[in-house]
């Protein structure tokens, strides 16, 4: 809550810089007051700390339809604790119980990029969101215009669980053009912020938001970004954490793709489809799939041949028999996450389709 009170002072402190708040947000309450508060504001901040009433604050947060999770809670996403300055509190709106569980139990992927994306960038973001959602990967983005919004739309279309990390309080709609999408994510996913309810965003809070996106995710994919794009701040945090960074290649002469192409020159993974992201996460198609399971034989799976050691064929057979992901996992010996990735690949290639209840059915040849 103190960060919200001192937000304007943080903005003053970072004026003229790129706005990266690293260092400032790592301070404890007393250090933050000392570093940022002017004479009048210092007294206000000190009174705030002295008069802080936990129960009254909880009541106000509940009234706003928001859930607060402090970093000492067992529900707090553990990957965020690897940040040099993890948020003291996450304020969430939506399905907090499911959202925090999804973030804890499996990999998440951040999809970021330009607010002024090309039609190709918009379509790529939407398809990556949809494909990852079909693989039951949690998709994270920042609810900005362009790539972010398209990734969320694709995730919703894929019946996935979208997570939006915001630059203002979780109940604050920004930009207003995304008001409808904000409501949809609140209903079907999770809105996350380190700023309290009602707090408007500041310039510094967007790079601060980016560190949370990188911290929550095993991989960050940049769909389209110019040089100096704020999206590249997210990849800097991801690289510092040793996480996967990928980028969608763009035409060499496009100004709007110079930043993302630069990531590729620096060694980022090339992403042209959902399968590329799944390969980075699980190693699908390499010699050692997850948990030592045997690699799926896609040719056998496509023809429905069982094949000795064909995990892919076992997955397909389980789906054909009316089983779900758990049944396919038991039949194939693959972990559930790998089964979901395999089914997403099969969906992309037209071998299976999603039914109306979130399960899968085999398509006829």
DAKA-V639797 format. One record per residue. RES is the residue in one letter. PHI is phi in degrees with one decimal (NA if undefined). NEAR is the number of other ideal C-beta (glycine too) atoms within 12 Angstrom. Layout:
RES:PHI:NEAR + RES:PHI:NEAR
This chain:
X:NA:34 + X:-64.5:36 + X:-60.0:38 + X:-63.4:35 + X:-60.7:29 + X:-98.5:39 + X:-55.9:37 + X:-64.2:25 + X:-69.2:30 + X:-62.6:39 + X:-60.1:26 + X:-62.9:21 + X:-62.5:27 + X:-96.9:28 + X:-58.7:14 + X:88.5:10 + X:-96.3:17 + X:-69.1:19 + X:93.0:28 + X:-72.1:29 + X:-87.4:41 + X:-54.6:27 + X:99.1:22 + X:-64.6:32 + X:-78.1:38 + X:-83.7:19 + X:-73.9:24 + X:-78.5:16 + X:-56.9:24 + X:-65.7:16 + X:-65.1:18 + X:-63.9:33 + X:-60.6:29 + X:-64.8:19 + X:-78.5:26 + X:-115.1:31 + X:-86.2:29 + X:-79.0:17 + X:-54.8:11 + X:-68.1:11 + X:-70.5:25 + X:-58.9:21 + X:-64.0:14 + X:-63.9:21 + X:-66.1:33 + X:-64.6:22 + X:-64.3:16 + X:-58.6:23 + X:-66.1:22 + X:-67.8:14 + X:-97.4:14 + X:-59.5:18 + X:-114.5:13 + X:-61.1:14 + X:-66.0:10 + X:-62.9:13 + X:-66.5:25 + X:-60.9:21 + X:-62.7:14 + X:-65.8:23 + X:-64.9:30 + X:-61.3:17 + X:-63.0:13 + X:-84.1:25 + X:72.7:23 + X:-120.2:35 + X:-111.9:33 + X:-111.0:36 + X:-128.4:33 + X:-83.9:24 + X:-70.8:25 + X:-92.3:14 + X:-77.8:21 + X:-64.3:13 + X:-82.2:24 + X:-66.5:30 + X:-59.3:38 + X:-66.5:19 + X:-63.1:33 + X:-66.6:36 + X:-69.1:23 + X:-79.2:23 + X:-67.6:33 + X:-66.5:21 + X:-136.0:29 + X:-62.1:30 + X:-60.7:40 + X:-68.0:29 + X:-142.4:37 + X:-106.9:42 + X:-99.9:41 + X:-127.2:45 + X:-135.5:39 + X:119.5:32 + X:-89.3:24 + X:-66.5:32 + X:-61.8:16 + X:-67.7:22 + X:-61.2:37 + X:-67.8:32 + X:-67.2:20 + X:-61.6:32 + X:-68.3:41 + X:-83.2:23 + X:-94.9:21 + X:-153.2:31 + X:-68.2:34 + X:-122.3:49 + X:-126.0:53 + X:-90.7:54 + X:-115.1:60 + X:-133.5:57 + X:166.0:50 + X:-67.4:40 + X:-73.3:31 + X:-111.2:23 + X:-69.9:36 + X:-73.7:27 + X:-55.2:15 + X:-64.2:26 + X:-63.6:41 + X:-60.6:31 + X:-67.1:24 + X:-62.0:39 + X:-61.3:48 + X:-64.4:34 + X:-69.0:36 + X:-65.2:53 + X:-61.4:47 + X:-65.3:33 + X:-65.3:42 + X:-67.9:54 + X:-62.6:40 + X:-62.0:38 + X:-85.2:45 + X:62.6:40 + X:-93.0:45 + X:-71.6:45 + X:-105.3:58 + X:-117.2:53 + X:-153.7:56 + X:-109.4:54 + X:57.2:51 + X:-83.2:40 + X:-66.2:26 + X:79.5:39 + X:-60.3:49 + X:-57.1:55 + X:-60.8:40 + X:-66.1:41 + X:-62.9:58 + X:-64.1:49 + X:-61.2:36 + X:-63.2:35 + X:-62.0:46 + X:-63.7:30 + X:-65.4:25 + X:-85.8:34 + X:59.3:27 + X:-93.9:42 + X:-113.6:39 + X:-80.9:49 + X:-119.1:52 + X:-111.3:50 + X:-100.3:55 + X:-106.8:48 + X:-87.2:39 + X:-122.2:38 + X:-58.5:38 + X:-65.2:44 + X:-98.0:31 + X:-97.2:33 + X:-83.0:27 + X:-154.1:32 + X:-74.8:23 + X:-60.9:13 + X:-62.0:16 + X:-100.3:29 + X:-58.1:17 + X:-64.2:18 + X:-68.1:34 + X:-57.2:35 + X:-65.7:21 + X:-65.1:24 + X:-69.3:41 + X:-60.6:35 + X:-81.2:18 + X:-114.6:28 + X:-145.8:43 + X:-145.1:45 + X:-103.7:46 + X:-130.3:49 + X:-156.3:46 + X:-92.2:45 + X:-97.1:44 + X:-74.4:36 + X:-55.1:31 + X:85.3:25 + X:-79.4:32 + X:-73.4:22 + X:-75.7:33 + X:-117.4:30 + X:-59.4:26 + X:-69.2:38 + X:-74.8:40 + X:-77.1:37 + X:-62.1:38 + X:-63.4:44 + X:-60.3:48 + X:-63.7:44 + X:-66.5:46 + X:-69.4:50 + X:-58.9:54 + X:-63.1:45 + X:-67.1:41 + X:-74.6:49 + X:-112.8:45 + X:-76.4:35 + X:-143.2:43 + X:-123.2:53 + X:-116.9:57 + X:-97.6:57 + X:-82.1:50 + X:-161.0:44 + X:-154.5:47 + X:-79.0:29 + X:-61.7:18 + X:78.8:16 + X:-64.5:38 + X:-61.5:37 + X:-60.5:50 + X:-69.4:35 + X:-62.7:34 + X:-60.1:50 + X:-69.4:41 + X:-63.2:29 + X:-63.9:39 + X:-61.2:40 + X:-64.7:23 + X:-61.1:22 + X:-87.6:29 + X:74.8:15 + X:-90.0:34 + X:-72.4:33 + X:-124.3:38 + X:-130.5:44 + X:-149.5:45 + X:-88.6:44 + X:-66.7:30 + X:-124.2:33 + X:-54.0:16 + X:-59.9:13 + X:-93.8:9 + X:-76.8:24 + X:-63.4:21 + X:-72.0:32 + X:-114.9:35 + X:-64.6:26 + X:-67.5:34 + X:-68.8:47 + X:-64.5:29 + X:-63.0:27 + X:-60.9:39 + X:-64.8:26 + X:-62.8:15 + X:-87.0:18 + X:108.4:14 + X:-65.3:32 + X:-67.0:30 + X:-80.6:24 + X:-119.5:38 + X:-120.2:23 + X:-163.9:26 + X:-57.5:45 + X:-57.6:31 + X:-63.6:33 + X:-69.2:48 + X:-62.7:44 + X:-61.9:29 + X:-67.1:32 + X:-76.2:38 + X:-114.8:37 + X:72.4:21 + X:-59.7:36 + X:94.4:23 + X:-96.1:14 + X:-67.7:10 + X:-124.1:14 + X:-66.9:30 + X:-58.2:31 + X:58.3:18 + X:75.3:14 + X:-68.6:30 + X:-70.5:26 + X:-65.5:31 + X:-74.2:38 + X:-94.8:26 + X:-67.2:26 + X:-65.7:17 + X:-64.7:24 + X:-62.1:33 + X:-62.1:24 + X:-95.9:18 + X:76.9:27 + X:-77.5:18 + X:-63.7:21 + X:66.4:24 + X:-62.7:11 + X:72.1:19 + X:-87.8:29 + X:-65.1:38 + X:-61.8:43 + X:-65.8:35 + X:-66.2:35 + X:-60.9:50 + X:-63.2:42 + X:-64.3:27 + X:-64.5:33 + X:-66.3:37 + X:-61.0:24 + X:-81.3:18 + X:92.3:15 + X:-80.2:24 + X:-103.4:25 + X:-63.1:31 + X:-62.8:19 + X:-64.6:24 + X:-65.7:39 + X:-64.4:29 + X:-65.8:20 + X:-70.8:27 + X:-94.3:40 + X:82.4:27 + X:-84.0:36 + X:-64.6:28 + X:-55.9:27 + X:-60.5:33 + X:-71.1:41 + X:-62.4:43 + X:-62.6:45 + X:-65.1:47 + X:-63.2:51 + X:-65.2:46 + X:-64.1:41 + X:-64.0:36 + X:-65.8:38 + X:-65.7:35 + X:-60.9:29 + X:-89.1:22 + X:87.7:13 + X:-80.6:31 + X:-131.4:35 + X:-137.4:20 + X:-79.8:30 + X:-90.9:16 + X:-70.8:9 + X:-106.7:10 + X:89.5:18 + X:-93.3:25 + X:-129.9:36 + X:-132.3:24 + X:-77.6:30 + X:-83.3:19 + X:-71.9:10 + X:-71.1:10
